[in-house]
């Protein structure tokens, strides 16, 4: 039996068309997700100064905000929650992702950023405001991705949160002198 050329051409064109459709399907969710994230941020994100000064949940055993130990305690608790969050993202433990993300937001905004504003009443550096604003956006997007149980976006947003932590520490953490 001889294979007809038009059958080969038809088969190849069907395969190419299906690949084209699959390729198009992958791009749509990314565009839609970006639009949804922008809308979410517009609705959910208060101005930076309002966000930094809002009433945050404070645990009774936490040290007073005004002390240097208070900042150290808050950063240590944030570090602990980042490690919990890292493990939770790997295990897809959505409850821990939610609680750790919210706790990190509370610790950074409610304690660390607030303390930094108090220590610098004349004004804070523009870089601090930009990094703080970026942190707010990515932590909210991480919480949203966790609420949706979206594995890919949760991992991506976790990496974004980690990057903002690194950027802030790189610029503003006091270097230990020997």
N, C-alpha and C positions, 0 to 999 in steps of 0.2 A: 504494500500500500504506500502510495506516494503522498507526502504531506503537502497540502496546498499552501502556496505562499500567503494567500490572504488570511488563512487561519493563524499562521505564525504572526503576521502583522497585527491581527486582531488581538491575539493573546498578549503580545508585547505592549500594545497600546492600553489594554485593560490593566496590566500590571503598573505601567507608568501612571495611569490615571488614578489608580488606588493609592499609589505612593504620594501623589500630589494631594489627594484628599487627606491622607493621614498627616502629611506635613502641615497642611492648613489647619487641621484640628488642634495641633500642638500650639500654634501661635495664638489662637483665639483666647484661651484661658489667661495667658500672660497679660494680654491687653486688657481684658475684662478685670483681672485682679488689680492691675495698676489703677484703673479708673475707680474701682470699688475702694481701694486703699486711700486714694486722694479724697473721695467723698467722706470716708470714715474719719480721716484726719480733720477735715473741715468741720464736721459735726461734733467730734469728741475731744478735740485738743484746745484747751483754753490758752490764752496768751501766757508767755513764759513767766512773767512776773507774778501773775495771778496763780499760776500752777505752783510756783516755788513758795508762795506765802499761804497757800490753802491749808486748812487743818488736816493734818495727817494723823493716822492712828499711831500712837506711841505706846510702847510696852512699858509697864511700870518699872521693870528692872533695868531699863536703859539708863545710861548715865546722862546727866544734864547736857543739853545741847551746847551750852556756852563753853564747855571745857574741851581741851585738846583730846582728852581721853574719850569724850563723847564722839568725836569724829573717828578716832581709832576704833572704838567699839562698833560704830555704824559701818565702817569699811570692813571690819572683820566679819560682821553679820552678813554684809553684802557678798563678800567672798564665799562664805559658807553657802549662801543661797545660789550663787552662780555655779558652784560645784554640784549642788542638788539639781539645779536646772539642767546642767550639762548631762548628768546621768539620766534625768527624766526625758530629755529630748532623745537620747539614744534608745531608751526603752519604750518611748511613746507613752509615757505615763502622764496622761492629760491633766489629771487632778494636781499632780505635783508641778507640772509646767505652769498651770494657772496660779497656784498659791505662791510658788517661788517667784514668778514674774511680777506678781502684784507686790510681794514683799520687797523685791529689789526696787521697784518703782517707789514704794513708800520710804525705804531707807535712803535712797539717793535724793529724792525730791524733798522728803520730809525732814531729813536730818543733814545730809552732806551739803546739798545746794543751799539750804536755808542757812546753815552755819557759814558758808562761804560768803553769802550776801551780808550776814551780820558782821563778819570780819572786815568787809570792804564797803563801809557805808558811803564812801565817796564815789563808788562805782566799781563794777567788775570789768575785766578785760573782755573785749569783743569776742575773742576766741572762746572764752568760757561760755558766753551766751550762745554762740554758734554750736559748740559741742553739746551744751545742755539741751538746746532745741532739737538737735539730731537725736540725742538720747531719748527725749520725750516721744519723738515720732516712732523710733524703732521699737521702744518698749511697748507702746500702744499697739503697734502692728504685730509684735510677738504675741501679745495677749489675744488679739483678734485671731491670729493664725491658730493659736492653741485652742481657742473656743470653737473654731471650725474643724479642729482635728486634722489640719492640713500639714502632713509630714514635711513635704518639700519646703513650704513657706515658713514653717516653724524653725526648721534647721537654718534656713537663710536668714531669718530675723534674729535668731540666737547669735549667729555669726556677726550680724550688724551691731547688736547690743555689745558683744565682746569687743568689737572694734572701737566703739565709742568710749568704752571703759579705758582701753589702751590709750586712745588719743588724749583723753583727759589726764590720765596718770602721767603720760609722757610730757605734757605741757605744765601741769600744775602740782604734781606730787613733789614734795620736798625731797631732795637727794640727801641720803645719809652720808655724812662726812666721816672719814676714817680717823 
